[in-house]
Amino acid sequence: MKAYIYILVIAIFTSLACKSKTKWPTPAHDDYKKQANAIKQPASDTSPHCATSNYSKADSLQLEKFWQQLKNAVNNKNFKALLPLCNTYVDCDRCIANGELVDEMKLGGKSLAENKELLFFNDKMKELLAKPVYKAVITIKDEYSNRCTHRFGYTTVKETTASPGQQRYFDVTKINGKYKIVSAFIVP
């Protein structure tokens, strides 16, 4: 319940920002208003076939296995164990390229290695991965790919009266029978 309220608060700030005509740079999701609406509503309301209750036992176990492998890779700062959990290229906004912060890019191999501390090997990610997968991940239908996408994230900048804060989210999709991280993005 606490996680749902947290996500709802994020969605409200995101939708307010969208109404103010602020354009958010991101390669994976050009329309933040649709994204905010997807976060606000539980998956069962927006797309019943994406509800985790409709998943087979095998899919549920596979998602739990992915979560455990990600947790082990992050806790041990094992980049080689992290690579198979990521798509060949991961869409990323506000990531590092050649020591510079870049708004939009595709991470793969060397560039993913350059961003491993920023994205994965940090205390906030460890804290998130300590939770059970069903308490940390929400499932939505991605309107662009028409696939069920699992989303999880952590706060990078705490909310204050002067700022809505900032959260980094990750999307995980099943590709060729295996769950893979396909994007990392910042809201707002």
Backbone hydrogen bonds in HBPLUS format (Angstrom, degrees):
<---DONOR---> <-ACCEPTOR-->    atom                        ^
c    i                          cat <-CA-CA->   ^        H-A-AA   ^      H-
h    n   atom  resd res      DA  || num        DHA   H-A  angle D-A-AA Bond
n    s   type  num  typ     dist DA aas  dist angle  dist       angle   num
A0005-ILE N   A0001-MET O   3.02 MM   4  6.31 157.9  2.07 151.8 156.9     1
A0006-TYR N   A0002-LYS O   2.99 MM   4  6.21 158.5  2.04 146.8 153.0     2
A0007-ILE N   A0003-ALA O   2.94 MM   4  6.18 157.8  1.99 150.4 155.6     3
A0008-LEU N   A0004-TYR O   2.87 MM   4  6.07 152.5  1.95 145.0 153.4     4
A0009-VAL N   A0005-ILE O   2.93 MM   4  6.20 155.4  1.99 151.9 157.5     5
A0010-ILE N   A0006-TYR O   3.11 MM   4  6.40 157.9  2.16 145.4 151.3     6
A0011-ALA N   A0007-ILE O   2.89 MM   4  6.13 158.7  1.94 149.3 155.3     7
A0012-ILE N   A0008-LEU O   2.97 MM   4  6.22 152.0  2.05 147.7 154.9     8
A0013-PHE N   A0009-VAL O   3.10 MM   4  6.39 166.3  2.12 153.3 155.8     9
A0014-THR N   A0010-ILE O   2.91 MM   4  6.13 156.7  1.97 149.9 157.3    10
A0015-SER N   A0011-ALA O   2.81 MM   4  6.01 161.2  1.84 150.1 155.0    11
A0016-LEU N   A0012-ILE O   2.91 MM   4  6.11 154.2  1.98 149.4 156.6    12
A0017-ALA N   A0013-PHE O   2.98 MM   4  6.16 154.5  2.05 143.3 150.3    13
A0018-CYS N   A0014-THR O   2.91 MM   4  6.20 149.7  2.00 145.7 154.6    14
A0019-LYS N   A0015-SER O   3.01 MM   4  6.24 150.0  2.10 143.5 150.5    15
A0020-SER N   A0016-LEU O   3.19 MM   4  6.46 131.7  2.43 137.0 149.2    16
A0020-SER N   A0017-ALA O   3.11 MM   3  5.13 133.6  2.33  94.4 107.3    17
A0022-THR N   A0017-ALA O   3.46 MM   5  5.99 160.9  2.50 163.4 158.6    18
A0021-LYS N   A0018-CYS O   3.06 MM   3  5.33 154.7  2.13 112.9 115.2    19
A0035-GLN N   A0031-ASP O   3.30 MM   4  6.62 158.9  2.35 143.9 150.1    20
A0036-ALA N   A0032-TYR O   2.72 MM   4  5.89 158.8  1.77 150.3 155.3    21
A0037-ASN N   A0033-LYS O   3.02 MM   4  6.24 158.4  2.07 146.1 151.6    22
A0038-ALA N   A0034-LYS O   2.97 MM   4  6.21 149.0  2.07 144.2 152.9    23
A0039-ILE N   A0035-GLN O   2.99 MM   4  6.31 148.9  2.09 147.7 156.0    24
A0040-LYS N   A0036-ALA O   2.92 MM   4  6.14 156.3  1.97 149.9 156.6    25
A0041-GLN N   A0037-ASN O   3.27 MM   4  6.37 156.0  2.33 147.0 150.5    26
A0045-ASP N   A0042-PRO O   2.91 MM   3  5.50 146.2  2.03 115.9 125.5    27
A0046-THR N   A0042-PRO O   3.33 MM   4  6.72 148.2  2.43 147.5 156.6    28
A0047-SER N   A0043-ALA O   2.77 MM   4  5.60 165.6  1.79 159.3 162.8    29
A0050-CYS N   A0047-SER O   2.94 MM   3  5.60 157.5  1.99 122.3 129.5    30
A0051-ALA N   A0048-PRO O   3.18 MM   3  5.41 159.3  2.23 107.9 114.2    31
A0054-ASN N   A0051-ALA O   2.85 MM   3  5.54 158.3  1.90 120.6 127.5    32
A0055-TYR N   A0052-THR O   3.11 MM   3  5.14 161.6  2.14 104.4 110.0    33
A0060-SER N   A0056-SER O   3.02 MM   4  6.31 163.8  2.05 155.9 160.2    34
A0061-LEU N   A0057-LYS O   2.93 MM   4  6.13 160.6  1.97 149.5 154.9    35
A0062-GLN N   A0058-ALA O   2.88 MM   4  6.04 150.9  1.96 143.5 152.3    36
A0063-LEU N   A0059-ASP O   2.92 MM   4  6.16 153.2  1.99 148.7 155.2    37
A0064-GLU N   A0060-SER O   3.01 MM   4  6.26 158.6  2.06 147.2 153.2    38
A0065-LYS N   A0061-LEU O   2.85 MM   4  6.08 152.3  1.93 145.4 153.4    39
A0066-PHE N   A0062-GLN O   2.91 MM   4  6.16 157.4  1.96 145.2 151.2    40
A0067-TRP N   A0063-LEU O   2.97 MM   4  6.22 162.2  2.00 149.5 153.9    41
A0068-GLN N   A0064-GLU O   2.95 MM   4  6.22 156.5  2.00 147.9 154.0    42
A0069-GLN N   A0065-LYS O   2.88 MM   4  6.13 159.2  1.93 153.7 159.3    43
A0070-LEU N   A0066-PHE O   2.88 MM   4  6.11 158.9  1.92 154.6 160.7    44
A0071-LYS N   A0067-TRP O   2.88 MM   4  6.06 159.0  1.93 146.8 153.1    45
A0072-ASN N   A0068-GLN O   2.91 MM   4  6.14 160.5  1.95 148.6 153.3    46
A0073-ALA N   A0069-GLN O   2.94 MM   4  6.13 163.0  1.97 148.5 153.3    47
A0074-VAL N   A0070-LEU O   2.93 MM   4  6.09 164.2  1.95 154.1 158.1    48
A0075-ASN N   A0071-LYS O   2.88 MM   4  5.97 171.0  1.89 154.6 157.8    49
A0076-ASN N   A0072-ASN O   3.02 MM   4  5.99 151.0  2.10 144.2 151.3    50
A0078-ASN N   A0073-ALA O   2.82 MM   5  4.81 158.2  1.86 144.9 150.0    51
A0077-LYS N   A0074-VAL O   3.08 MM   3  4.86 155.8  2.15 100.1 107.6    52
A0082-LEU N   A0078-ASN O   3.14 MM   4  6.40 133.7  2.36 138.4 151.5    53
A0082-LEU N   A0079-PHE O   3.09 MM   3  4.88 127.4  2.38  90.6 105.1    54
A0083-LEU N   A0079-PHE O   3.06 MM   4  6.28 149.7  2.15 153.6 158.8    55
A0085-LEU N   A0082-LEU O   2.94 MM   3  5.41 147.5  2.05 116.7 127.0    56
A0086-CYS N   A0083-LEU O   3.09 MM   3  5.43 166.3  2.11 115.6 119.8    57
A0181-ILE N   A0085-LEU O   2.81 MM  96  6.26 153.7  1.88 142.2 149.8    58
A0087-ASN N   A0181-ILE O   2.92 MM  94  5.75 167.4  1.93 152.5 148.3    59
A0090-VAL N   A0107-LEU O   2.77 MM  17  4.90 154.7  1.83 138.5 146.6    60
A0107-LEU N   A0090-VAL O   2.75 MM  17  4.90 174.5  1.76 140.2 141.6    61
A0091-ASP N   A0182-VAL O   3.06 MM  91  6.38 151.5  2.14 149.8 140.8    62
A0184-ALA N   A0091-ASP O   2.79 MM  93  6.24 150.1  1.88 160.3 170.5    63
A0092-CYS N   A0105-MET O   2.85 MM  13  5.45 158.5  1.89 174.8 170.9    64
A0105-MET N   A0092-CYS O   2.91 MM  13  5.45 144.2  2.04 162.1 168.6    65
A0093-ASP N   A0184-ALA O   3.21 MM  91  6.75 142.9  2.35 151.2 161.9    66
A0094-ARG N   A0103-ASP O   2.81 MM   9  4.39 142.6  1.95 106.6 118.8    67
A0095-CYS N   A0102-VAL O   3.00 MM   7  5.42 134.7  2.21 154.5 157.0    68
A0102-VAL N   A0095-CYS O   2.65 MM   7  5.42 171.6  1.65 172.9 176.0    69
A0097-ALA N   A0100-GLU O   2.80 MM   3  5.29 160.2  1.83 153.9 158.3    70
A0100-GLU N   A0097-ALA O   3.00 MM   3  5.29 165.6  2.02 115.7 119.7    71
A0111-SER N   A0108-GLY O   3.13 MM   3  5.51 134.9  2.35 148.8 135.8    72
A0113-ALA N   A0109-GLY O   2.98 MM   4  6.26 151.7  2.06 148.4 156.9    73
A0114-GLU N   A0110-LYS O   3.00 MM   4  6.30 146.0  2.12 142.6 151.9    74
A0115-ASN N   A0112-LEU O   3.14 MM   3  5.16 134.6  2.35  96.2 108.4    75
A0116-LYS N   A0113-ALA O   3.41 MM   3  5.20 166.6  2.43 100.1 104.0    76
A0119-LEU N   A0115-ASN O   2.92 MM   4  6.01 168.2  1.93 165.9 168.2    77
A0120-PHE N   A0116-LYS O   2.85 MM   4  5.32 142.6  1.99 131.8 143.2    78
A0121-PHE N   A0116-LYS O   2.80 MM   5  5.97 167.2  1.82 148.2 152.3    79
A0122-ASN N   A0120-PHE O   2.89 MM   2  5.77 135.4  2.09 106.6  93.5    80
A0126-LYS N   A0122-ASN O   3.16 MM   4  6.48 159.5  2.20 150.1 156.3    81
A0127-GLU N   A0123-ASP O   2.92 MM   4  6.10 156.5  1.97 147.3 153.3    82
A0128-LEU N   A0124-LYS O   3.07 MM   4  6.28 154.0  2.14 140.4 147.1    83
A0129-LEU N   A0125-MET O   2.91 MM   4  6.14 163.4  1.94 154.8 158.9    84
A0130-ALA N   A0126-LYS O   3.09 MM   4  6.26 122.2  2.44 138.5 152.0    85
A0130-ALA N   A0127-GLU O   3.33 MM   3  5.28 144.9  2.46  94.5 104.4    86
A0131-LYS N   A0128-LEU O   3.13 MM   3  5.78 159.8  2.17 115.2 121.1    87
A0135-LYS N   A0132-PRO O   2.93 MM   3  5.47 155.0  1.99 117.2 125.3    88
A0136-ALA N   A0133-VAL O   3.22 MM   3  5.25 142.5  2.37 100.0 110.4    89
A0137-VAL N   A0133-VAL O   3.06 MM   4  5.86 145.6  2.19 157.4 161.2    90
A0138-ILE N   A0151-ARG O   2.91 MM  13  5.30 163.8  1.93 151.9 155.2    91
A0151-ARG N   A0138-ILE O   2.76 MM  13  5.30 164.7  1.79 158.8 163.9    92
A0140-ILE N   A0149-THR O   2.85 MM   9  5.37 164.6  1.87 160.0 163.6    93
A0149-THR N   A0140-ILE O   2.71 MM   9  5.37 170.5  1.72 165.2 168.6    94
A0142-ASP N   A0147-ARG O   2.80 MM   5  5.48 161.4  1.83 175.0 168.6    95
A0146-ASN N   A0142-ASP O   2.68 MM   4  5.25 135.3  1.88 146.2 159.0    96
A0150-HIS N   A0172-VAL O   2.86 MM  22  4.98 178.4  1.86 154.7 155.0    97
A0172-VAL N   A0150-HIS O   2.72 MM  22  4.98 155.6  1.78 150.9 158.1    98
A0152-PHE N   A0170-PHE O   3.11 MM  18  5.49 154.2  2.18 147.7 155.8    99
A0170-PHE N   A0152-PHE O   2.75 MM  18  5.49 150.5  1.83 164.2 174.5   100
A0154-TYR N   A0168-ARG O   2.98 MM  14  5.60 145.3  2.10 151.4 158.5   101
A0168-ARG N   A0154-TYR O   2.86 MM  14  5.60 160.5  1.90 171.3 171.5   102
A0156-THR N   A0166-GLN O   2.77 MM  10  5.51 155.4  1.83 138.7 146.9   103
A0157-VAL N   A0166-GLN O   3.13 MM   9  4.80 166.8  2.15 131.6 131.7   104
A0166-GLN N   A0157-VAL O   2.86 MM   9  4.80 150.0  1.95 139.5 136.6   105
A0160-THR N   A0163-SER O   2.92 MM   3  5.08 167.4  1.93 148.3 152.4   106
A0167-GLN N   A0187-VAL O   2.72 MM  20  5.25 161.7  1.75 158.9 165.2   107
A0187-VAL N   A0167-GLN O   2.83 MM  20  5.25 155.7  1.89 151.9 159.6   108
A0169-TYR N   A0185-PHE O   2.72 MM  16  5.33 167.5  1.74 164.7 168.3   109
A0185-PHE N   A0169-TYR O   2.89 MM  16  5.33 155.0  1.95 143.0 151.4   110
A0171-ASP N   A0183-SER O   3.00 MM  12  5.26 155.8  2.06 137.3 142.7   111
A0182-VAL N   A0171-ASP O   2.84 MM  11  5.73 162.3  1.87 154.0 160.1   112
A0173-THR N   A0180-LYS O   2.96 MM   7  5.58 152.1  2.04 159.3 158.9   113
A0180-LYS N   A0173-THR O   2.92 MM   7  5.58 155.0  1.98 142.2 148.6   114
A0175-ILE N   A0178-LYS O   2.73 MM   3  5.34 166.0  1.75 153.7 149.3   115
A0178-LYS N   A0175-ILE O   3.03 MM   3  5.34 163.7  2.06 113.9 119.2   116
